[in-house]
Each structure stands twice: as structure tokens, then as C-alpha cells.
Amino acid sequence: MTRIALLSQRLANQIAAGEVVERPASVVKELLENCLDAGADRVEIDIEQGGSKLIRIRDNGAGIVKDDLGLALSRHATSKIANLDDLENIASLGFRGEALASICSVSRLELISRAQAATDDTAWRVEAEGQEMSTALSPAAHPQGTTVEVRDLFFNTPARKKFLRTEKTEFDRLEEVVKRLALSRFDVAFSLRHNQRVIQHLHAALSAQEQQRRVALVCGPAFVENSIQIDIEAAGLRLWGWVSLPTFSRSQADLQYFYVNGRIIRDKLVSHAVKQAYQDVLFHGRHPAFVLYLELQPSLVDVNVHPTKHEVRFRDGRLVHDFLFRALHKALASVRPQDRLGAEAGTESGTESATGEGVTSAPGYASAERSAGLTGDFAGQERISFAGSFGSSPTPLQSNQFSSFSSGYSGAVSQQRVAEQVAAYARLHNDDDVPPLGFAIAQLHGIYILAQNAQGLIIVDMHAAHERITYEHMKSACQSEGIKAQPLLVPLSIAVSQAEADCAEQQAEALLALGVGIERAAAESIVVRQIPAILAGANIEQLVRDVLSDVLEHGSSERIRNYQDELLATMACHGSVRANRQLSIAEMNALLRDMERTERSGQCNHGRPTWVLQSLDQLDKLFLRGQ
């Protein structure tokens, strides 16, 4: 080997550039973060040829004083931190002081700035061209703020330039960076031009309505129309933003924006918590969409764990994971049909956000139940059709006791004459008193319920809807009775790693609360002595390994609950009304009312939608009415 020698400044900067400057989008990210850290409220971005020819970014921030201008292009030179305490409480987006030095080492860079604290009206220019960092200052004309021009990216590193994609691909990556930062700072106006053509022009969004409009411009209006707003605080953490309804899912995770103290991140812990929250309502193979903001004390999160700052490390990962899961789980559970219908109609009852206190019912629902047409047989059957079946079951963990779930839709009410039921509906046909899902008018092919509400036609998949209602009642019954444990006749010995054995020993009490009794037998061996009774037929060894793996990685595990829910979902599916089952009008109305009261009733246990709305406007278009 050759002798140890100090790297030249130019080579060191180019090595650093390999970590920081991957493509034009990386340059834009670093420069825009500097703009935001400088306090700018207006940023203009000009791009040519996807960024490989020119990247020009101008802001109206605090600027850089003359004496610091040359130093700004040096490595490890920054105004954002000065000591270890600052590093442990980072409130800025940038802090390493490597971005400008790395960028100018692989490009021709010009920086012009006029500082807010300048004593005269003169701005100053500094230039660098992929050489040693010796720079010369010259006066220039410029308003308060800074302009950075980056030309001919990778002109002196042709091997890296070959790895750039087409102009369109590179610009798409670059535009995505602008979108991410635009969502992180609603108070800043962004303008993006490509080859002299305006691509994005976003005004500062200060009000809640303006912020929602910006989200719609960046993520598309369909996302906003099919999402709910949340704002939840607990344990020193705040989560707010927009999460999509389960029915608005994506084939890939391409519409997911998560910010920690204004910094966009992609984190395994966050992804796992979101996935768990949607587990019960999302169709398999689909991904949720969200724009979420987590706020916490800077000292509780370490942002200095990745060169591009895309990953963070939480001091208490388990607390953050549980908070995210519970907040999203509760927000999604609080959505009722009346909220979705209200959002589509633009009514106040539907636009209320889920803040952890639940969402209020649509007006008129309670009064509809009290009306003359829903007293006696009509309303009475509504109240007992589902809940009665579950309430009468003393041991909801046994599948043979769910064989008669669908019997709630039989009995005296099925003998009621259809004419009388229709007449009762006619007496209530008043838009002020019609429940959200309306009143049933027919059954189609023994599969779908057709109902009329104030907005148009509601179509319900009766099996999917009953399946969700049955499932939710079964879960509630299980939770009220607690987890019943069953000792194993022959304890199961499992060989594990030392880390897994340590985890099992440390989390013994927490696992016991979940019905799993584990003891450590040796340095790399554990013994399972009891399991939840409902999981008696499961693969115990695989279950325990999965649980320990989750606890080691995320600090907690939902495996046992998920296994239990999967079993309950299967039982609910078999215990629900089947296709071609003829229901009376009153039975169909009973199902609609229970859907309005049940959590997550918009999707079945497999994530399929349970109902859709065809508004009068949509129906009029189908038949060309009014045209």
C-alpha cells in the first residue's frame, strides 16, 4: 500500500459531493433548504435542460454578509450550529455546511447575495468553478436575499454525468423535490420554471382553506376530496395533516409525505405504524395516501443519521410508533357514511375533521328514528337486528356460536307487508329527516340494496356491509372479555438468538398481557407455556418468532392482535348474510342504520367498499337530462 496522505480539498469535496449531490434534484433540495433556513417567504426556481445546464434559485431571505460570502463555499462552514448543544437541538433543515462546497466542486457556481444587515445597498458576487476553493469577491446589483446559479452540473466528472437520465426524468425528480418542500412550508411562495415555461406557481397559504388548496394543487384534488383532516396531540407529540380514506388507495406508495418538524423523511418506524393503522380497512396490495406532520421537541429526534437527511432516529421510538398508530387508527375508525356524504355535498356535517373526539352524525338522523314511520316494528327491528345477536352470545370466541348471525334479519318483521313499509318510507320522504344512507327501496339480484337518500341513489353490497358490522361487534366482544389464555399441555421449546432471548425475558410481562407466557430456558432458548385461546390452531413457533422480531425492530408488536382479527374476520365472513338472500324492506333499512353506527363500515374486512353513491347530478348526466 502507498503511504498515508492528506486528501486535496478538491478531491475531498468531490467525494462529499458523491453523498450529497446525486442528481440535479439533490442540488435543488440543498439550495431550497438554505433558502428556507434564511427565512425567505418567496423562492423562484429556474431550470434548463432538466437541471444539467442551469439551476438558478433566488430567495428574499436574510442574505449573507460580505465577509462571510467566500467562507460560505468552504466545507463545514455554517451559521446554523456552533456547538454540541446546537447539534442536539437542530431546528434548521441544513446544519452540516457541506452542500455549497460539494455543489461547486462538480459545477460552475455563482452566488450573489445582499444581506439584510448590510450597511449599504451593495450586493456581492462570488464564483467557483470546480477548482480549489479560492474565490474572489466583486460588487453586484441585487435586492435583499440570495441568488445561486449552478451551471454545467458534473462538467468535470463525466463518469457521473453518464448516470443522469433523460431531461424529463431528471426534471420530474426535481419537481417532486419542490413539491415536498412546498408542502412543508405553507407560508412560503414557490415559483418553478423549466426552459422558460412556468410549471408551478404557488402563492403563500396562510389560512386553512389556502393550505388545503395547496395540498390539492400538489397532490391532486381527488386526494383532498377523499381524505380526512386530523389534528391530535398527546404525550408532547402533535400529529396533523390529511389521510386518505381507505377507498382512495394507490397501487404504489407514491403519494405519501411525512414530515418531522418540517423535514420530510422516509422512516421504517413511521411506515410500519401507518401500515398497521390501515391494516383492517385497506385492500391487499394497495397503499394509503397521506400528507402528515409530526411535531415534537428537537431534542427527542436525531436528524444527523443519514448524508441526505432522509432518515431520523427517535429517542423513544415505541412512544412515537404507538402515538402514530393510535392517532391514525382512531381517525379512520371515526369516519361514518354521513361524513363522506357530507364532504361530497359540501355540508358542514361532513367537513368536520377527525380530531380524536370522533365525527358528529349528520343532522336529521336522530329525528328520523323518532318519527312515526320508524316507531314500533320498523325502528324496533333496527335496534335489535345486529346488536341483539352479539349481545346474546356469552362466549364470542367460539365459531359455532356465530352460525346464526344472519338470523337477525328474520322473524316477525319479515312478515310485514311491503306496501305498509313503503308507505312508512313515504311519510318520511323529507330531505331534512332522511338518514345519511337513506331508506331502502329495493334489492337487486339478491346482492345489492338500493336506497334513496337526499343526494341520490345509494348502492350497498349487503354481504360486505354485514360482514364489517359482524366483525366489529365480534372485536368489541373480544375486547370487553379480554384475552383468554390457554396453557399448553406440552410446553414448546424454541431455539432463538441471544438478542431474541433477551427480548423475551425483558418483555415477559408485556407478552403475558397479550396471552403469551414465555420463559427463558437458556442463553439461546425459550419455552412457551401458554398462548391466547383463540389462536390454539396457529403456528405457535412462527407466531412467537414474528412477535419477538417486531418488538426488537419497532419496540412493540401487533402480531397477536392481527392473528386474532384475521380469525374473527373469517368467522364474520361465514356468519354474514349471503348473496341471493331475500331481505324485506325493514331488514334492509336495519342494515343501513347499523352501517351508519358502525366503525369502518365503508369497507368490508378485506378492504372492499361496502357502498357507493350515485348523485342526482351523475344520474342526470347519464340520461342527458337538462342538456
SULRABEL-V324361 format. One record per residue. OMEGA is omega as a letter, one per 30 degrees, with the letter a starting at -180 (NA if undefined). BURIAL is I if it has 24 or more other C-alpha atoms within 12 Angstrom, else O. D_FIRST is the distance of its C-alpha to the first C-alpha in whole Angstrom. Layout:
# SULRABEL-V324361
omega = (OMEGA;OMEGA)
burial = (BURIAL;BURIAL)
d_first = (D_FIRST;D_FIRST)
This chain:
# SULRABEL-V324361
omega = (l;l;l;a;l;l;l;a;a;a;l;l;a;l;l;l;l;l;a;a;a;a;l;l;l;l;a;l;a;a;l;l;l;l;a;l;l;l;a;l;l;a;l;a;l;a;l;l;l;l;a;l;a;l;l;a;a;l;l;a;a;l;a;l;a;a;a;a;l;a;a;a;l;l;l;l;a;l;a;l;l;a;a;l;l;a;a;l;a;l;a;l;l;l;a;a;a;a;a;l;l;a;a;l;a;a;l;a;l;a;l;a;l;a;l;a;a;a;l;a;a;l;a;a;l;a;l;a;l;a;l;a;l;a;l;a;l;a;a;l;a;l;l;a;a;l;l;l;l;a;l;a;l;l;a;l;a;l;l;l;l;a;l;l;l;a;a;a;a;l;l;l;a;l;l;l;l;l;a;a;l;l;a;a;a;a;a;l;a;l;a;l;l;a;l;l;a;l;l;l;a;l;l;a;a;l;l;l;l;l;l;l;l;l;l;l;a;a;a;a;a;l;a;a;a;l;l;l;l;l;a;l;l;l;l;l;l;l;l;l;a;l;a;l;a;l;l;a;a;l;l;a;a;l;a;l;l;a;l;a;l;a;l;a;l;a;a;a;l;a;a;a;l;l;l;a;a;a;a;a;a;l;a;l;a;a;l;l;a;l;a;a;l;l;l;l;a;a;a;a;l;a;a;a;a;a;a;l;l;a;l;l;a;l;l;a;a;l;a;a;a;l;l;a;a;l;a;l;a;l;a;a;a;a;l;l;a;l;l;l;l;l;a;a;a;a;a;a;a;a;l;a;l;a;a;l;a;a;a;l;l;l;l;a;a;a;l;l;a;a;a;a;a;l;l;a;a;a;a;l;l;a;a;a;l;a;a;a;a;a;a;a;a;a;a;a;a;a;a;l;l;a;a;a;a;a;l;a;l;l;a;a;a;l;a;a;a;a;l;a;l;l;l;l;a;l;a;a;l;a;a;a;a;l;a;a;l;a;a;l;a;l;a;l;l;a;a;l;l;a;l;l;a;a;a;a;l;l;a;l;a;l;a;a;a;l;l;a;l;a;a;l;l;l;l;l;l;a;a;l;a;a;l;a;l;l;l;l;l;l;a;l;a;l;a;l;l;l;l;l;l;l;a;a;a;a;a;a;l;l;l;l;l;l;a;l;a;l;l;a;a;a;a;a;l;l;l;a;l;a;l;a;a;a;a;a;a;l;a;a;a;l;a;l;l;l;l;l;l;a;l;a;a;a;l;a;l;a;a;l;a;l;a;a;l;l;l;l;l;l;l;l;a;a;a;l;a;l;a;l;a;l;l;l;a;l;l;l;l;l;l;a;l;l;a;a;a;l;l;a;l;l;l;a;a;l;l;l;l;a;l;l;l;a;l;l;l;l;l;l;l;a;l;l;l;a;NA)
burial = (O;O;O;O;O;O;O;O;O;I;O;I;I;I;I;I;I;I;O;I;I;I;I;I;I;I;I;I;I;I;I;I;I;I;I;I;I;I;I;I;I;I;I;I;I;I;I;I;I;I;I;I;I;I;I;I;I;I;I;I;I;I;I;I;I;I;O;I;I;I;I;I;I;I;I;I;O;I;I;I;O;O;O;O;O;O;O;O;I;I;I;I;I;I;I;I;I;I;I;I;I;I;I;I;I;I;I;I;I;I;I;I;I;I;I;I;O;O;O;O;O;I;I;I;I;I;I;I;I;I;I;O;I;O;I;O;O;O;O;O;O;I;I;I;I;I;I;I;I;I;I;I;I;I;I;O;O;O;O;O;I;O;O;I;O;O;O;O;O;I;I;O;I;I;I;I;I;I;I;I;I;I;I;I;I;I;I;I;I;I;I;I;I;I;O;O;O;O;I;I;I;I;I;I;I;O;O;O;O;O;I;I;I;I;I;I;O;I;I;O;O;O;I;I;I;I;I;I;I;I;I;I;O;O;O;O;I;I;I;I;I;I;I;I;I;I;I;I;I;O;O;O;O;O;I;I;I;I;I;I;I;I;I;I;I;I;I;O;I;I;I;I;I;I;I;I;I;I;I;I;I;I;I;O;O;I;I;I;I;I;I;I;I;I;I;I;O;I;O;I;I;I;I;I;O;O;I;I;I;I;I;I;I;I;O;I;I;I;I;I;I;I;I;I;I;I;I;I;I;I;I;I;I;I;I;I;I;I;I;I;I;I;I;I;O;O;O;O;I;I;I;I;I;I;I;I;O;I;I;I;I;I;O;I;I;O;O;I;I;O;I;O;I;I;O;O;I;I;I;I;I;I;I;I;I;I;I;O;I;I;O;O;I;O;I;I;I;O;O;O;O;I;O;I;I;I;I;I;I;I;O;O;I;I;O;O;O;O;O;O;I;I;O;I;I;O;O;I;O;O;I;O;I;I;I;I;I;I;I;I;I;I;I;O;O;O;I;I;I;I;I;I;I;I;I;I;I;I;I;I;I;I;I;I;I;I;I;I;I;I;I;I;I;I;I;O;I;I;O;O;O;O;I;I;O;O;O;O;O;O;O;I;O;I;O;I;O;O;O;I;I;I;I;I;I;O;I;I;O;O;I;I;O;I;I;I;I;I;I;I;O;O;O;O;I;I;I;I;I;I;I;I;I;I;I;I;O;O;O;I;I;O;I;I;I;I;I;I;I;I;I;I;O;I;I;I;I;I;I;I;I;I;I;I;I;I;I;I;I;O;I;I;I;I;I;I;I;I;O;O;O;I;I;I;I;I;I;I;I;I;I;I;I;I;I;I;I;I;I;I;I;I;I;I;I;I;I;I;I;I;I;I;I;I;O;O;O;O;O;O;O;O;O;O;O;O;O)
d_first = (0;4;7;9;12;15;16;19;22;23;19;20;24;23;21;24;26;24;26;29;30;30;33;36;38;35;36;39;39;37;39;42;41;41;45;46;44;46;49;50;53;53;50;50;47;47;45;45;43;42;40;38;40;41;41;44;45;48;49;51;50;49;47;45;46;45;43;41;40;37;35;36;33;31;28;30;33;36;40;40;38;38;37;37;40;40;37;39;42;41;44;42;40;37;36;32;32;30;32;33;30;28;31;32;28;29;32;35;36;40;41;45;46;49;49;52;52;52;55;56;56;53;50;46;44;40;38;34;33;29;28;27;30;32;35;39;42;45;49;50;53;52;54;53;49;46;45;42;41;38;38;36;34;30;31;28;26;28;26;27;31;31;31;34;37;40;42;45;42;40;43;44;41;42;45;45;43;46;48;46;46;50;51;49;51;54;55;53;54;52;52;50;51;49;49;52;54;55;53;53;56;56;58;58;59;61;63;63;65;62;59;60;61;57;56;59;57;54;54;57;61;61;58;61;64;62;61;62;61;60;59;59;58;57;55;54;53;54;54;56;56;57;56;58;60;59;61;59;56;53;51;48;47;47;49;48;47;47;46;45;47;47;43;43;41;40;40;40;43;45;45;46;49;50;50;52;55;55;55;59;60;57;58;55;52;53;51;53;53;52;52;51;51;50;50;49;48;45;44;44;41;38;37;33;32;31;29;32;34;36;36;37;38;41;42;45;44;47;49;48;48;52;53;52;53;57;57;56;58;61;61;61;64;66;67;70;72;74;71;69;73;73;70;71;74;73;75;74;74;71;69;69;65;64;64;64;67;68;70;73;76;77;81;84;82;84;87;87;87;90;92;95;94;91;93;94;93;91;89;89;87;85;84;84;83;79;79;82;80;77;79;81;78;78;75;73;70;72;72;75;77;75;77;80;78;80;83;83;84;87;91;93;92;91;95;95;97;94;97;97;93;93;96;94;91;94;95;91;90;90;86;86;87;85;82;78;78;82;84;84;86;85;83;82;81;81;77;78;80;81;82;83;82;82;80;80;80;77;76;75;73;76;73;70;72;74;70;69;72;72;68;68;72;70;67;69;71;68;67;70;70;67;64;66;64;65;64;62;64;61;58;55;52;49;45;43;40;40;39;42;44;43;45;48;49;48;50;53;56;54;54;58;59;58;60;57;57;54;53;50;50;47;43;43;46;49;53;55;58;60;60;62;65;64;61;62;62;58;55;55;51;50;51;50;46;47;48;46;43;45;45;42;41;44;45;48;50;52;52;55;57;56;57;61;61;60;63;65;65;65;69;70;69;71;74;74;77;76;77;81;82;85;85;88;88;88;85;83;84;83;79;79;80;77;74;75;75;72;68;66;69;67;65;66;64;61;61;64;66;69;71;72;74;76;77;80;79;76;79;81;79;79;83;82;85;85;84)
